[in-house]
């Protein structure tokens, strides 16, 4: 999968890049797969990583950046400030989007290549708590591309939200 990270969410973008460059995401898996909703990866939802995570981020909501199909957002536990936890991210797998999450969770990117991978992960066997029966490991690598490279490789216009 290839993500475009929005400049309009600088704290989420920089935290995602920082954790990717530190290879923290690489030690975790896709730990939640909810059909027609989301696939979620990153740190486990446990007392070690929540609620006192060192990666808590203030929300960066933007009316133009919504929970459309392929949106990449940061996970969080219930908290009054709607703080994101930088060690978890999710991808919207519902083709109509999940707009009830708008203004509740921060979207900081979108999938620009590899939606077929999202769909494949979405259809793996899961247990009763939506956790995949077989681990789905992740590796996150940061690549910097020019606007022309994005257009050529992914037919993605950097001015598109």
Buried (B, 14 or more C-beta within 10 A) or exposed (E): BBBBBBEBBEBBBBBBEEBBEEEBBEEBBBBBBBEEBBBBBBBBBEEEBBEEBEBBBEBBBBEEBBBBBBBBBBBBBEEEEBBBBBBBBBBBBBEEBBEEBBBEBBBBBBBBBBBEBBEEBBEBEBEEEBBBEEEBEBEBEEEEBEEEEBEEEBEBEEEEE
